[in-house]
Amino acid sequence: MTSDRRVVVIGGGLAGLRCAARLTAGGAAAVTVLGEEPHAPYNRVLLAEILAGRYAPEVIALPEPGPALRRGVRAVRVDRAERAVHCDDGAVLGYDTLVLATGSNPVLPPLRGLFEPDGRELPEGVHAFRTMDDCLALSAAVRPGLRAVV
Ligand SMILES: Cc1cc2nc3c(=O)[nH]c(=O)nc-3n(C[C@H](O)[C@H](O)[C@H](O)COP(=O)(O)OP(=O)(O)OC[C@H]3O[C@@H](n4cnc5c(N)ncnc54)[C@H](O)[C@@H]3O)c2cc1C
């Protein structure tokens, strides 16, 4: 690869950032990482420690990849013919190589009554636990006498 080779990585989690760091360190490519989460990159594995109050969010931060990471930007469409990624902020990024490092979504069980008919948002008081936002929302919900079912 030459250094003018454009790599777009969709997903600013552990996998996407590690991949970008390797490619950037070798000078092999001009890398852009799209990360829909607005937070500084973090080690998801340690989220429970934040919820438990053992760590502050900044303790689990991953090394910032600098301008390579476009935080808070979601890829919404891939145009394979044009080799371009369309983002929710209107940007269109051309690529030579596209990396999908989008992780996973929590599987929500098919529990009757969990969603409103045709609803897609979890109701108040029901949380998934995958992201920093989930963790902060759960922390904010904790109060003395709270009863939780996991
Ligand atoms: C609470 C918790 C504890 C865990 N503990 C462990 C553990 O102890 N050991 C272990 O091995 N694993 C653990 N895991 C699993 C581990 O965190 C994942 O395997 C790992 O984070 C996967 O990394 P990833 O980069 O592939 O995906 P992710 O970390 O999920 O990162 C993917 C990123 O891509 C972003 N993204 C998705 N779609 C788009 C899009 N269209 N545009 C832009 N960005 C997008 C997502 O928002 C996310 O930030 C745990 C997970 C959780 C939630």
The ligand as an SDF file (V2000), in Angstrom:
LIG
                    3D

 53 58  0  0  0  0  0  0  0  0999 V2000
  -20.3200   -4.3020   29.7400 C   0  0  0  0  0  0  0  0  0  0  0  0
  -19.4510   -5.1280   28.8450 C   0  0  0  0  0  0  0  0  0  0  0  0
  -18.4530   -5.9170   29.3780 C   0  0  0  0  0  0  0  0  0  0  0  0
  -17.6230   -6.7030   28.5460 C   0  0  0  0  0  0  0  0  0  0  0  0
  -16.6500   -7.4610   29.1040 N   0  0  0  0  0  0  0  0  0  0  0  0
  -15.8430   -8.1990   28.3130 C   0  0  0  0  0  0  0  0  0  0  0  0
  -14.7920   -8.9770   28.8820 C   0  0  0  0  0  0  0  0  0  0  0  0
  -14.6020   -9.0190   30.0850 O   0  0  0  0  0  0  0  0  0  0  0  0
  -13.9990   -9.6910   28.0380 N   0  0  0  0  0  0  0  0  0  0  0  0
  -14.1850   -9.6550   26.6850 C   0  0  0  0  0  0  0  0  0  0  0  0
  -13.4250  -10.3190   25.9490 O   0  0  0  0  0  0  0  0  0  0  0  0
  -15.1660   -8.9200   26.1210 N   0  0  0  0  0  0  0  0  0  0  0  0
  -15.9980   -8.1970   26.8980 C   0  0  0  0  0  0  0  0  0  0  0  0
  -17.0090   -7.4630   26.3300 N   0  0  0  0  0  0  0  0  0  0  0  0
  -17.1580   -7.4840   24.8780 C   0  0  0  0  0  0  0  0  0  0  0  0
  -16.1730   -6.4960   24.2550 C   0  0  0  0  0  0  0  0  0  0  0  0
  -16.3760   -5.2110   24.7760 O   0  0  0  0  0  0  0  0  0  0  0  0
  -16.3930   -6.5010   22.7650 C   0  0  0  0  0  0  0  0  0  0  0  0
  -16.0950   -7.7900   22.2810 O   0  0  0  0  0  0  0  0  0  0  0  0
  -15.4970   -5.4810   22.0910 C   0  0  0  0  0  0  0  0  0  0  0  0
  -15.7940   -4.1880   22.5670 O   0  0  0  0  0  0  0  0  0  0  0  0
  -15.7080   -5.5500   20.6070 C   0  0  0  0  0  0  0  0  0  0  0  0
  -14.9410   -4.5100   20.0280 O   0  0  0  0  0  0  0  0  0  0  0  0
  -15.3580   -3.9210   18.6470 P   0  0  0  0  0  0  0  0  0  0  0  0
  -14.4100   -2.7910   18.3640 O   0  0  0  0  0  0  0  0  0  0  0  0
  -15.4660   -5.0240   17.6650 O   0  0  0  0  0  0  0  0  0  0  0  0
  -16.8500   -3.3810   18.8340 O   0  0  0  0  0  0  0  0  0  0  0  0
  -17.3930   -2.2180   19.7600 P   0  0  0  0  0  0  0  0  0  0  0  0
  -16.5730   -2.0440   20.9910 O   0  0  0  0  0  0  0  0  0  0  0  0
  -18.8580   -2.4900   19.9200 O   0  0  0  0  0  0  0  0  0  0  0  0
  -17.1940   -0.9020   18.8690 O   0  0  0  0  0  0  0  0  0  0  0  0
  -17.9200   -0.6940   17.6850 C   0  0  0  0  0  0  0  0  0  0  0  0
  -18.1690    0.7930   17.5740 C   0  0  0  0  0  0  0  0  0  0  0  0
  -18.7070    1.0550   16.2850 O   0  0  0  0  0  0  0  0  0  0  0  0
  -19.6750    2.0660   16.4140 C   0  0  0  0  0  0  0  0  0  0  0  0
  -20.5570    2.0170   15.2550 N   0  0  0  0  0  0  0  0  0  0  0  0
  -21.4660    1.0530   14.9560 C   0  0  0  0  0  0  0  0  0  0  0  0
  -22.0980    1.3560   13.8090 N   0  0  0  0  0  0  0  0  0  0  0  0
  -21.5660    2.5370   13.3690 C   0  0  0  0  0  0  0  0  0  0  0  0
  -21.8160    3.3660   12.2410 C   0  0  0  0  0  0  0  0  0  0  0  0
  -22.7320    3.0320   11.3120 N   0  0  0  0  0  0  0  0  0  0  0  0
  -21.1000    4.5250   12.1070 N   0  0  0  0  0  0  0  0  0  0  0  0
  -20.1710    4.8700   13.0340 C   0  0  0  0  0  0  0  0  0  0  0  0
  -19.8880    4.1160   14.1300 N   0  0  0  0  0  0  0  0  0  0  0  0
  -20.5900    2.9670   14.2950 C   0  0  0  0  0  0  0  0  0  0  0  0
  -20.3800    1.7080   17.7200 C   0  0  0  0  0  0  0  0  0  0  0  0
  -21.0920    2.8280   18.2360 O   0  0  0  0  0  0  0  0  0  0  0  0
  -19.1790    1.3330   18.5780 C   0  0  0  0  0  0  0  0  0  0  0  0
  -18.6450    2.4600   19.2380 O   0  0  0  0  0  0  0  0  0  0  0  0
  -17.8320   -6.6900   27.1400 C   0  0  0  0  0  0  0  0  0  0  0  0
  -18.8510   -5.8830   26.6050 C   0  0  0  0  0  0  0  0  0  0  0  0
  -19.6470   -5.1100   27.4240 C   0  0  0  0  0  0  0  0  0  0  0  0
  -20.7320   -4.2480   26.8240 C   0  0  0  0  0  0  0  0  0  0  0  0
  1  2  1  0
  2  3  1  0
  2 52  2  0
  3  4  2  0
  4  5  1  0
  4 50  1  0
  5  6  2  0
  6  7  1  0
  6 13  1  0
  7  8  2  0
  7  9  1  0
  9 10  1  0
 10 11  2  0
 10 12  1  0
 12 13  2  0
 13 14  1  0
 14 15  1  0
 14 50  1  0
 15 16  1  0
 16 17  1  0
 16 18  1  0
 18 19  1  0
 18 20  1  0
 20 21  1  0
 20 22  1  0
 22 23  1  0
 23 24  1  0
 24 25  2  0
 24 26  1  0
 24 27  1  0
 27 28  1  0
 28 29  2  0
 28 30  1  0
 28 31  1  0
 31 32  1  0
 32 33  1  0
 33 34  1  0
 33 48  1  0
 34 35  1  0
 35 36  1  0
 35 46  1  0
 36 37  1  0
 36 45  1  0
 37 38  2  0
 38 39  1  0
 39 40  1  0
 39 45  2  0
 40 41  1  0
 40 42  2  0
 42 43  1  0
 43 44  2  0
 44 45  1  0
 46 47  1  0
 46 48  1  0
 48 49  1  0
 50 51  2  0
 51 52  1  0
 52 53  1  0
M  END
$$$$
